[in-house]
Amino acid sequence: MSKFKNCFFLFFIFLILYLPIFYLIYYSFSSGNNIAKFENFSWQHYLNLFADRRLIGIVLNTILIALISATIATAIGTFGAIYLNDLTRPWVKNLILTLNNILIVSPDVIIGASFLILYSAIKLHLGFWSVLISHIAFSIPIVVLMVLPKLKELTRSYIDAAYDLGASSQQVLTRVILPFISSGIFSGFFMALTYSLDDFAVTFFVTGNGFSTLSVEIYAMARRGISLEINALTGIIFFIISIAMVFYYFGSQRDKKQKKVN
């Protein structure tokens, strides 16, 4: 009976999460111009989407910002976590970790407003670079939290053994530490990528005329009526993510089987 309740609860949660997405995708195939009523089946909104160069450009801007910011934040956050893990003074380590966690729990509105004040003070033009720097900044603490637990799993004996065998500090880093924490690094990268793609509040404060991301553009469109091109874009993004997850699942299952064989 308890298993049935758990399955029902899980199904209910998935229904709440996925029903709005399928609702949007469903109306992306309507020949009408709104989601009030489904008219005839049509691919017109998908064709309009690919013909809309401005919207395609905004999507590319969003992906570019996410990839660059996640890559830089992952590199900085990984080496920051390594430095933090090697600190010998507990109070210094706890202080830095607390400051790192404050940035994660702070409201995005506060972070966005702080960046806006900073950029105004240094006369930085709001646009691509202001958005990129902001996304890097709020992604670094996330990467640190993803990498740090893997570093704690790395026992000192592995590092000492590498030094005893004549390895240099660079070889220990590249052949022992980084391979061991690679899963944490990839987790941090994808978390940073997701946060960047989803972010609205911070980006809303630091973006300027002539540059926009998808979340800010959808917010602007919502005030004057969202086109069903956004529904079509939702369907495409959902399809791409679903395919990526399928490949990831089968790839991870294959790796597990290979590890068991070895």
C-alpha positions as CSV (number, residue, x, y, z in Angstrom):
1,M,0.0,0.0,0.0
2,S,2.8,2.4,0.9
3,K,4.5,1.7,-2.5
4,F,1.3,2.5,-4.3
5,K,1.0,5.8,-2.4
6,N,4.6,6.7,-3.2
7,C,4.1,5.9,-6.9
8,F,0.9,8.0,-7.0
9,F,2.6,10.9,-5.3
10,L,5.6,10.7,-7.7
11,F,3.2,10.6,-10.7
12,F,1.3,13.6,-9.3
13,I,4.5,15.6,-8.9
14,F,5.6,14.8,-12.5
15,L,2.2,15.7,-13.8
16,I,2.4,19.1,-12.1
17,L,5.9,19.7,-13.6
18,Y,5.3,18.4,-17.1
19,L,1.7,19.4,-17.8
20,P,2.4,23.1,-18.3
21,I,5.3,22.2,-20.7
22,F,3.1,19.9,-22.8
23,Y,0.3,22.5,-22.7
24,L,2.7,25.0,-24.3
25,I,3.9,22.5,-26.9
26,Y,0.4,21.5,-27.7
27,Y,-0.6,25.0,-28.7
28,S,2.6,25.5,-30.7
29,F,0.9,23.3,-33.4
30,S,-2.2,25.4,-33.5
31,S,-2.9,27.6,-36.5
32,G,-4.3,30.3,-34.3
33,N,-2.5,33.2,-32.7
34,N,-3.2,32.5,-29.0
35,I,-3.7,29.7,-26.5
36,A,-7.4,30.4,-26.0
37,K,-8.5,27.9,-28.5
38,F,-6.8,25.2,-30.6
39,E,-7.6,25.6,-34.2
40,N,-6.2,23.6,-37.1
41,F,-2.9,21.6,-36.9
42,S,-0.1,23.7,-38.4
43,W,3.7,24.0,-38.5
44,Q,3.4,27.7,-39.2
45,H,4.7,28.9,-35.8
46,Y,7.8,26.7,-36.2
47,L,8.4,28.2,-39.7
48,N,7.9,31.7,-38.3
49,L,10.3,31.0,-35.5
50,F,13.2,30.0,-37.9
51,A,12.3,33.1,-40.0
52,D,12.6,35.4,-37.0
53,R,16.3,36.4,-37.1
54,R,16.0,38.6,-34.1
55,L,14.6,35.8,-31.9
56,I,17.1,33.3,-33.2
57,G,19.9,35.8,-32.4
58,I,18.6,36.2,-28.9
59,V,18.6,32.4,-28.5
60,L,22.2,32.3,-29.7
61,N,23.2,35.1,-27.4
62,T,21.7,33.2,-24.5
63,I,23.5,30.0,-25.4
64,L,26.8,31.8,-26.0
65,I,26.6,33.6,-22.6
66,A,25.8,30.4,-20.9
67,L,28.6,28.4,-22.5
68,I,31.3,31.0,-21.9
69,S,30.3,31.9,-18.4
70,A,29.9,28.3,-17.3
71,T,33.4,27.4,-18.8
72,I,35.1,30.3,-17.1
73,A,33.2,29.9,-13.8
74,T,34.1,26.2,-13.8
75,A,37.8,26.9,-14.2
76,I,37.8,29.6,-11.5
77,G,35.5,27.6,-9.2
78,T,37.5,24.4,-9.5
79,F,40.8,26.0,-8.6
80,G,39.1,28.0,-5.9
81,A,37.7,24.8,-4.4
82,I,41.2,23.2,-4.5
83,Y,42.7,26.2,-2.7
84,L,39.9,26.2,-0.2
85,N,40.3,22.5,0.5
86,D,44.1,22.9,1.1
87,L,43.7,25.6,3.7
88,T,45.0,24.5,7.0
89,R,43.3,27.2,9.2
90,P,39.7,26.1,9.8
91,W,38.5,29.6,10.6
92,V,39.8,30.9,7.4
93,K,38.2,28.0,5.4
94,N,34.9,28.5,7.2
95,L,34.9,32.2,6.6
96,I,35.5,31.9,2.9
97,L,32.9,29.1,2.6
98,T,30.4,31.2,4.4
99,L,31.0,34.1,2.1
100,N,30.7,31.7,-0.9
101,N,27.3,30.4,0.4
102,I,26.0,33.9,1.1
103,L,26.2,34.6,-2.7
104,I,24.1,31.5,-3.4
105,V,21.3,32.3,-0.9
106,S,21.2,36.0,-1.6
107,P,18.2,37.2,-3.6
108,D,18.9,37.6,-7.3
109,V,17.4,41.1,-7.1
110,I,20.0,42.2,-4.6
111,I,22.8,40.7,-6.7
112,G,21.5,42.3,-9.9
113,A,21.1,45.7,-8.3
114,S,24.6,45.5,-6.9
115,F,26.1,44.7,-10.3
116,L,24.1,47.6,-11.8
117,I,25.5,50.0,-9.3
118,L,29.0,48.7,-9.9
119,Y,28.8,49.0,-13.6
120,S,27.3,52.5,-13.4
121,A,30.2,53.5,-11.1
122,I,32.9,52.2,-13.4
123,K,31.1,53.4,-16.5
124,L,30.8,50.0,-18.1
125,H,28.4,49.8,-21.0
126,L,25.5,47.5,-20.3
127,G,25.3,44.7,-22.8
128,F,27.2,41.5,-23.6
129,W,30.1,42.1,-21.3
130,S,28.1,43.2,-18.3
131,V,25.8,40.1,-18.6
132,L,28.8,37.8,-19.1
133,I,30.7,39.1,-16.1
134,S,27.6,38.9,-13.9
135,H,26.8,35.3,-15.0
136,I,30.4,34.3,-14.3
137,A,30.3,35.9,-10.8
138,F,27.1,34.2,-9.6
139,S,28.1,30.8,-11.2
140,I,31.5,30.5,-9.4
141,P,30.0,29.7,-5.9
142,I,27.8,27.0,-7.4
143,V,30.9,25.3,-9.0
144,V,32.7,25.5,-5.7
145,L,29.9,23.7,-3.9
146,M,29.9,21.0,-6.6
147,V,33.6,20.4,-6.6
148,L,34.4,20.7,-2.8
149,P,32.6,17.4,-1.8
150,K,34.7,15.4,-4.3
151,L,37.9,16.9,-3.0
152,K,37.0,15.8,0.5
153,E,36.6,12.3,-0.8
154,L,40.2,12.4,-2.1
155,T,42.4,11.1,0.7
156,R,45.8,12.6,1.2
157,S,47.5,9.2,0.7
158,Y,46.9,9.3,-3.1
159,I,48.6,12.6,-3.3
160,D,51.5,11.6,-1.1
161,A,51.9,8.4,-3.1
162,A,52.2,10.4,-6.3
163,Y,54.8,12.7,-4.8
164,D,56.8,9.6,-3.5
165,L,56.8,8.3,-7.0
166,G,58.5,11.5,-8.2
167,A,55.5,13.4,-9.6
168,S,55.7,17.1,-9.8
169,S,53.0,19.4,-8.4
170,Q,51.6,20.0,-11.9
171,Q,51.5,16.2,-12.6
172,V,49.7,15.6,-9.3
173,L,47.2,18.3,-10.2
174,T,46.6,17.0,-13.8
175,R,46.9,13.3,-13.3
176,V,45.6,12.7,-9.8
177,I,43.4,15.6,-8.5
178,L,41.6,16.7,-11.6
179,P,40.7,13.2,-12.9
180,F,39.4,12.2,-9.4
181,I,37.1,15.2,-9.1
182,S,36.1,15.2,-12.8
183,S,32.5,14.2,-11.9
184,G,32.2,17.2,-9.6
185,I,33.7,19.5,-12.2
186,F,31.2,18.4,-14.9
187,S,28.4,18.7,-12.3
188,G,29.5,22.2,-11.6
189,F,29.7,23.1,-15.3
190,F,26.2,21.9,-16.1
191,M,24.8,23.6,-13.0
192,A,26.4,26.8,-14.0
193,L,25.2,26.4,-17.5
194,T,21.6,25.8,-16.3
195,Y,21.7,28.8,-13.9
196,S,22.9,31.0,-16.7
197,L,20.3,29.8,-19.2
198,D,17.5,30.2,-16.6
199,D,18.6,33.5,-15.0
200,F,16.2,36.4,-15.4
201,A,16.5,38.8,-12.4
202,V,20.3,39.5,-12.6
203,T,20.2,39.7,-16.4
204,F,17.3,42.1,-16.3
205,F,19.3,44.5,-14.3
206,V,22.6,44.4,-16.3
207,T,21.4,44.0,-19.9
208,G,21.2,47.1,-22.1
209,N,19.7,48.3,-25.4
210,G,20.6,46.1,-28.3
211,F,21.4,43.0,-26.3
212,S,19.0,40.6,-24.6
213,T,18.7,37.0,-23.5
214,L,15.7,34.6,-23.9
215,S,14.4,35.0,-20.3
216,V,14.4,38.8,-20.6
217,E,12.8,38.7,-24.0
218,I,10.0,36.4,-22.9
219,Y,9.3,38.8,-20.0
220,A,9.1,41.7,-22.4
221,M,6.8,39.8,-24.7
222,A,4.6,38.7,-21.9
223,R,3.7,42.4,-21.2
224,R,2.3,42.8,-24.7
225,G,1.2,39.3,-25.5
226,I,3.4,36.2,-26.1
227,S,3.6,34.9,-29.6
228,L,3.1,31.2,-30.2
229,E,6.6,31.3,-31.7
230,I,7.7,31.0,-28.0
231,N,5.6,27.9,-27.7
232,A,7.4,26.5,-30.8
233,L,10.8,27.4,-29.3
234,T,9.7,25.6,-26.0
235,G,8.9,22.5,-28.0
236,I,12.3,22.5,-29.8
237,I,14.3,23.1,-26.5
238,F,12.3,20.4,-24.7
239,F,12.9,17.9,-27.6
240,I,16.7,18.7,-27.7
241,I,17.0,18.3,-23.9
242,S,15.0,15.0,-23.9
243,I,17.3,13.6,-26.6
244,A,20.4,14.7,-24.7
245,M,19.1,13.0,-21.5
246,V,18.4,9.8,-23.4
247,F,21.9,9.7,-24.7
248,Y,23.3,10.6,-21.3
249,Y,21.3,7.8,-19.7
250,F,22.4,5.1,-22.1
251,G,26.0,6.4,-21.9
252,S,26.0,6.2,-18.1
253,Q,24.5,2.7,-18.2
254,R,27.2,1.6,-20.7
255,D,30.0,3.0,-18.5
256,K,28.5,1.2,-15.4
257,K,28.5,-2.1,-17.4
258,Q,32.1,-1.6,-18.5
259,K,33.2,-0.9,-14.9
260,K,31.6,-4.1,-13.7
261,V,33.3,-6.1,-16.4
262,N,36.7,-4.5,-15.6
